[in-house]
Amino acid sequence: MTWPPMNHGEIDQYSVRSRWYGFDPRVKLVCVIGLVVVTAFMRDLAPLVVIFAFVAALLLLSRVPLRHLGGGIVLALPFIIFPVLAMVITSGPMPALLMTLRIVSSIFALMLLITTTPMFDLLKAMRWFHFPALMSSLLLFTYRFIFVLIDEMERMKMARKARGFTGRGSLLSRDVFKTLSYTAGMVFVRSNARAMNIYNALMARGFTGEVVTLRRFKARPADGAFGAMFVCVSVIAIMLQMGVAF
Amino acid sequence: MHIPDGLMDPAVFLAGWAVAVVVLAVAMAKVGRTIDQKAVPLMALLAAGIFMAQMLNFPVGFGTTGHLIGAALAVYMLGPLAAMVVMTAILLIQGLMFGDGGITALGLNILNMAIIAPLTAWGIFALAGRSTWSVPVAAWASVMAGAAACAFELSASYTLSGGAYGITGSLAIPAMLGYHALIGIGEGLITGGIVAYLTKVAPEMVRGDPTAVPVPRKRYTNAALGITVLFGIGLVLFFMFSAGMGDGLESVMEAAGVEEVTPLFGGLMGYGEDYLSALVAGIIGFAAVFAVIYLAFRRRKAAEETETQ
């Protein structure tokens, strides 16, 4: 049986043609994490608006389609809506607005990093900062296997659907849970064989557990400017928060 | 329960990072020493599988759905320490590569889903053995323990920041525990189903796994685990009880129109101090439990070494 090759939307699928692709992944990693940490400490409107405008502008300029970015927000929605509603009730609309800005800005900043940097460049940058080897090879394999599993899962989902399975019911629906857990179990069994093949193929090609990509990291003046932008925005936000200036 | 950035008070997420880094460093050092390179793809397969399983929605009823967390499954197949590493890898991938869960909140997410949940499941496996009924129970308890920790962190954030971060305890605790009591049933059913299926179809994936850490059966480790499980259950009950009490008391007082009794509560500050002391107690309790487990591990290892000599 022929089957279309794996063509799942990957989070970094637009990274190579984005405007921020050329910048050093190490600089991007540090900048984004730094900004997210600064954002978490902000509790006034002015600094949060500055940070939000900055990351939103960078995202709009990134050439990554807005629909692709939307996916990231959708994942976090339950954990935005419930706290914000609770906040409106208990603390009033203003703290709720501030918390929304904080959460959304942080997600935007992370999206900026992960949609404009290929996954393996990001892992290599983490390794450069002495991220543990065991964890990074685990991440490397896991990331690859996810798409192998999605492939298996899609195939079985179609087979399930063809046999009339809809997934409707409640916690009392015995047949639904039987089908779902058998599906999950079967995914493990099938993928185990495939995973071992992938691993043996990697070993045959000289895999040592280290992340290797063709891209050489090189910090250029432009990377310095990119970093300086983040530092400036962070400093302005901190000063606004502490009431030092403006 | 993937906590995003910007929701938690800085003091709470810094505490979460501190605990997560220490526990993980120990777990990774142990796993790194005992595991060979060939086991990494197996761990990664399970990580990818649990990642996928978290995308598999099951019906809860009333039109809502929930998804698996998978901590108990990881413990069953890999043992507690490797399960912690695998769960952390999943959270890192979700945070760094899919934007689900934050960076500053990652410490707390690791604490809830990659440390507390697997430890709870492990405790139940160690006490009750790996039987057909202990799997769903361990899965349910691991979800509840994780949810309780998450609710606790939300309410601690709210109180510590004076209402700028987090969710107030009277909303967060019943909502998180109530919803996850149901989610946990789904988790228990599916985990039990997966384990039963794998035992039947591919027993080599479940039994005789070289990476599986054997469940300890020594008396003192059982005692330590008993304390951990009791602590976990006690925490959950305490929250349910205190949340219920608070609401009940307030409504009773409102109904009776007793306004002058309010100072007995100590107002907002007294309430805050209550939660602060609860937070401190919680952290100390967790550290104590962790120390007990760690020492139990050390002693067990020493005992094994003397046996082999």
Interface residues (C-beta under 8 A of the other chain):
Chain A: I11 D12 I33 V36 V37 T39 A40 F41 R43 G72 L75 A76 F79 I80 F82 P83 A86 M87 I89 T90 S91 P95 L98 M99 L101 R102 I103 S105 S106 I107 L110 M111 I114 M119 L122 P132 L134 M135 S137 L138 L139 L140 F141 T142 Y143 R144 F145 I146 V148 L149 I150 M153 G167 R168 G169 S170 L171 L172 S173 V176 F177 K178 L180 S181 Y182 T183 A184 G185 M186 V187 F188 V189 S191 N192 A195 M196 I198 Y199 G209
Chain B: M1 H2 I3 P4 D5 G6 L7 M8 P10 F13 M28 V31 G32 Q37 K38 V40 P41 L42 M43 A44 L45 L46 A47 A48 G49 F51 M52 A53 L56 N57 F58 P59 V60 G61 F62 V85 V86 T88 A89 I90 L92 I93 G95 L96 M97 F98 G99 D100 G102 I103 T104 L154 Y158 S161 G163 A164 Y165 G166 I167 T168 L171 A172 A175 L182 I185 G186 L189 I190 T191 G192 G193 I194 A196 Y197 L198 V201 A202 M205
